[in-house]
Amino acid sequence: MVALHMGFISLTPSFPSLPCFPPLSFNKRRPFFPMAAMSDDPIRDWILSEGKATQITKISPIGGGCINLASRYDTDAGSFFVKTNRSIGPSMFEGEALGLGAMYETKTITVPRPFKVGPLPTGGSYIIMEFVEFGFSRGDQSVLGRKLAEMHKAGKSNKGFGFDVENTIGSTPQINTWTSDWIEFYAEHRLGYQLKLALDQYGDSTIYQRGQRLMKNLALLFENCRHRAMLVTW
C-alpha cells in the first residue's frame, strides 16, 4: 500500500510567541489581524513602535514578484520584509500570514514569521514579516527536499483536508473548505475550481470537459493509496 501524504493543517489560536513582538491572533470563524491606525505611513509607524526600532536606516526594493511590491526595511532593531499591494485589501495577506504561521509551527523549515497585516491609507494593504537572509547559494537540495517532506508530515487535523480560511495562489482565490476525503477535496477545490475559472475567463470548453472527465475518474489513479491529512501550502 502506498501512503499518500497530502492535506492541510488546522491553525492554533495564535502564532508562536515572538521575542519583542506581539503574536498575531484571529477568530477561527472570521480571521482577524490587528490593523494599524490609518496614518500616512502605517508600515513606518509599526516598525518604529511595536517593531522596537528607533530609526529606519535604509529601504531597498526586492525583485522576484509580479503581484506585490516587496521591500527590505533595515533598522537599528534588525531587518523587516514588507510586501504591499495597492489594489487588494488585507484579506489576501491575512491568508498568507496564517499559512506562514502554520508552516512556522511545524518547526521543520525556515519561513519568515509574520508580524503585521493592515490596510494602506490610499487603498490596498501590507504585510510585515521577518527578513530571512537566504544568500545566493542553492545549498544542499536533498536537505531541502527532506525538510519539505517533514513539513508536509508535521501537520495533522481531525477536520480532514482543508484550511481554516480561504487564501490565494498569487492573487487568485483558493477554496479551502474542509472535506473528509482528499480525492474529493482535490477534485472540487483544486482542479474543479481552476477549470471553472479557465472556462469563465477564456471560454475553453474543451479543457473544461476533459478536466471534468479527469475529476470523475480521479479515484482510479489512487487505488491502493492511503490518504493521511498533512500540511500542504499551495
C-alpha positions in Angstrom: 0.0 0.0 0.0 1.3 3.4 -0.9 0.9 6.2 1.7 -0.2 9.5 0.0 0.7 12.4 2.3 -1.4 15.3 1.2 -3.8 17.6 3.1 -3.8 20.6 5.4 -3.2 21.6 9.0 -5.7 23.4 11.3 -4.3 26.5 13.0 -3.8 27.2 16.7 -5.4 30.4 18.0 -2.2 32.5 17.6 1.3 32.4 16.1 4.1 31.3 18.3 5.2 34.0 20.7 8.0 36.1 19.2 10.6 37.8 21.3 9.9 41.5 21.5 6.9 41.2 19.1 3.3 40.6 20.0 1.8 37.4 18.4 -1.0 37.8 15.8 -4.3 36.4 16.8 -7.5 35.6 14.9 -11.0 34.3 15.4 -11.4 30.9 13.7 -14.8 31.8 12.2 -13.6 35.1 10.9 -9.9 35.7 10.9 -8.8 39.0 12.5 -5.5 40.7 12.5 -4.7 43.8 14.5 -5.0 46.6 12.0 -2.8 49.6 12.0 -4.3 53.1 12.7 -4.8 54.9 9.4 -1.7 57.1 9.4 0.1 58.4 6.4 2.7 55.5 6.7 1.4 52.7 8.9 4.4 50.5 8.0 6.8 53.0 9.3 4.7 53.6 12.4 4.6 49.9 13.3 8.3 49.4 12.8 9.1 52.4 15.0 6.7 51.3 17.7 5.8 47.6 18.0 8.8 46.7 15.9 11.1 48.2 18.6 13.2 50.2 16.1 14.2 53.8 16.8 15.2 54.5 13.2 14.9 53.1 9.7 18.3 53.3 8.1 17.5 52.0 4.6 14.6 50.8 2.4 15.6 48.6 -0.6 13.3 47.2 -3.3 13.4 43.4 -3.7 12.5 41.9 -7.1 11.1 38.5 -8.0 7.3 39.0 -7.8 4.8 40.4 -10.2 1.7 40.9 -7.9 3.1 42.8 -4.9 5.8 45.3 -4.3 8.4 43.9 -1.9 10.9 45.9 0.2 13.6 45.3 2.8 13.5 47.7 5.7 16.8 47.9 7.6 16.6 49.4 11.1 18.6 49.5 14.3 16.4 46.6 15.6 17.1 44.4 12.6 15.6 44.0 9.1 12.0 43.5 8.1 10.5 42.2 4.8 7.5 44.2 3.7 5.0 43.5 0.9 2.4 45.9 -0.3 -0.4 45.7 -2.8 -2.2 48.9 -3.9 -5.4 47.3 -5.1 -6.1 44.3 -2.9 -7.4 44.6 0.7 -5.9 42.9 3.7 -7.7 39.5 3.2 -5.0 38.2 0.8 -2.2 39.0 3.2 -4.2 37.6 6.2 -4.4 34.3 4.4 -0.7 34.4 3.7 0.2 35.2 7.2 -1.9 32.3 8.6 -0.3 30.0 6.1 3.2 31.1 7.1 2.3 30.7 10.7 1.1 27.1 10.1 4.4 26.3 8.4 6.4 28.0 11.1 4.7 26.0 13.8 5.9 22.7 12.2 9.5 23.8 13.2 10.8 22.0 10.2 11.8 24.5 7.5 12.8 28.2 7.6 9.9 30.6 6.8 9.6 34.3 7.6 7.5 34.9 10.7 4.6 37.3 10.0 4.3 40.3 12.3 1.6 42.6 11.0 -1.1 42.9 8.4 -3.0 46.1 7.7 -4.7 48.4 5.2 -2.9 51.2 3.4 -4.4 54.7 3.8 -4.6 55.2 0.0 -6.1 51.7 -0.6 -4.6 48.3 -0.7 -2.8 46.5 2.1 0.6 45.4 3.5 2.2 42.6 5.4 5.3 43.0 7.6 7.4 39.9 8.1 10.8 38.8 9.5 13.5 39.2 6.9 15.3 36.0 6.2 18.7 36.2 4.6 19.0 33.2 2.2 22.1 34.2 0.3 22.9 33.3 -3.3 23.9 29.6 -2.8 21.5 26.9 -3.8 22.7 24.9 -0.8 22.0 21.2 -0.5 18.8 20.5 -2.4 18.5 17.0 -0.9 18.3 18.6 2.6 15.6 21.0 1.3 13.6 18.0 -0.1 13.8 16.2 3.3 12.8 19.3 5.2 9.8 19.9 2.9 8.7 16.3 3.4 9.0 16.8 7.2 6.9 19.9 6.9 4.1 18.2 5.0 4.1 15.3 7.5 4.1 17.5 10.6 0.6 18.9 10.3 -2.4 16.8 11.3 -6.1 17.7 11.6 -9.2 15.9 12.7 -11.2 18.1 10.3 -9.8 16.3 7.3 -8.5 18.2 4.3 -8.7 22.0 4.0 -7.7 25.1 5.9 -9.4 27.4 8.4 -9.5 30.3 5.9 -9.6 30.8 2.2 -6.3 32.0 0.8 -4.9 32.8 -2.6 -2.5 31.4 -5.2 -0.9 34.5 -6.5 -3.9 36.8 -6.4 -6.4 34.1 -7.5 -8.7 33.0 -4.7 -8.2 29.4 -3.4 -11.0 27.5 -1.8 -10.1 25.5 1.3 -13.4 24.2 2.6 -12.8 21.3 5.0 -13.5 17.9 3.3 -13.3 14.4 4.8 -11.9 12.9 1.6 -8.7 14.0 -0.1 -9.7 13.0 -3.6 -13.0 14.9 -3.3 -11.1 17.9 -1.9 -8.5 17.9 -4.7 -11.1 17.3 -7.4 -13.6 20.0 -6.3 -11.5 22.7 -4.7 -8.3 22.5 -6.8 -8.9 21.0 -10.2 -12.6 21.9 -10.5 -12.2 25.4 -9.3 -9.3 26.2 -11.6 -11.2 24.6 -14.5 -14.2 26.8 -13.8 -12.0 29.9 -13.7 -10.5 28.9 -17.1 -13.9 28.4 -18.6 -15.3 31.7 -17.3 -12.2 33.7 -18.3 -11.2 32.1 -21.6 -14.3 30.2 -22.7 -12.2 27.0 -23.2 -14.9 24.3 -23.1 -12.6 21.6 -24.4 -10.2 21.7 -21.5 -13.1 22.1 -19.1 -14.8 19.0 -20.4 -11.6 17.0 -20.3 -11.0 18.2 -16.8 -14.4 17.1 -15.7 -13.7 13.6 -17.1 -10.4 13.5 -15.1 -12.2 14.6 -11.9 -14.8 11.8 -12.3 -12.0 9.2 -12.7 -9.5 10.6 -10.3 -10.1 7.9 -7.7 -8.9 5.3 -10.1 -5.4 6.9 -10.2 -5.1 6.5 -6.4 -6.3 2.9 -5.9 -4.5 1.2 -3.0 -3.3 4.6 -1.7 -3.8 5.7 1.9 -4.5 9.4 2.3 -3.4 11.0 5.6 -4.1 14.6 6.4 -0.9 16.6 6.3 0.2 20.2 5.8 0.1 21.4 2.2 0.7 25.1 1.5 -0.4 25.5 -2.1 
